[in-house]
């Protein structure tokens, strides 16, 4: 048995639309907050503690977080002079820029 829109009441359709809208809004906020966490982790991995002269964050963990979220490949795109280069696969925000 199939149910068509004609069979559904307006109240049921309104409820479904409301749930879909709420879910879309919440998921976009979760994605945005997660991307902000990625940005903060990367910035901290570049900042120095003024007293100890050590990095505030771990660059390896920051890059791994970007890997988990699919922003970069699991392996570097290029290696040169003992340095790994990761190219972004999709846009990411860093210091207010995309």
N, C-alpha and C positions, 0 to 999 in steps of 0.2 A: 504494500500500500504506500503510495507516495502522497506527500502533503504539499500542496501548492500554496502560494502566497494568498490566494483567494480564501483558502480554508483557515488560515491563521488569523487570529484576531489582531486588531491594531495594537492592542496592549502587548501581546506576545512579541510582535515585530519590534515595537518600541523598546521592550526589555532587552531583546537580543542586540539591537543597535547600541543601546546604552552600554551593555557589557563589552561589546567589541571596541567601542570608543575608549572606555576605561582601560581595557587591556592594552590598547595601542599607546595610550598616554603613559601608562606605567612602564611599559617595556622601553619606550624611548628615553624615559628618565633614567632607568637602570643602565642603559647603554651609555648615556651621556655621563653618568657618574663614574662608570667603569673606565671610560676613556679619560676622564679627568684624573682618576687614580693612576692610570698609565703615565700620563703627562707629569704628574707630581713625582712619581718614582724615577722617571728619566731625568728630570731636572735635579732631583736630590743626588742622583749618581754623578752629576757633574759639579755639584757645589762642594766647597771645602769648609770644614770646620775651622774657624779662625784660630782656635787654641791648639788643637792637636794636628792641624794641617793634614787631616785625612778626609776622605770623601764621606759625605753624609749618607749616601746610599750605595748599593752594590750595582754596578753596571751590568753584570751578568744576569742578575735577577730582573733588572729592568728590561733587558732585551728578551729574556725568556717570557716575560709577561706580554710583550708585543707579539711574540711567536704564538702564545696560547690564544690570543685574540685574533690571529690571522692577519696581522698588519705586515709581518715579514716572514720570509721562508725559514724553515728549520735550519738550513745551511746558508752560509754567507753567499751573496751573489758574486763576490770577488774577494780575493786575498792578495795582498801585496805588502812586503816588508813587515811581516808578522802582524798585520792588521787585517781584521775582517770587516767587510763592507756589506751592510744589509740595505737593500732598496725596498722602499715601501710598496706594498701591493695595492693599498687603498689609502685615501687621504686620512691624515691624522693631525690633530691640533698640537702645536708646541709653541709656548710663549705667545699665545694669541694669534698665531698664524696657522693656516691650513696648507 
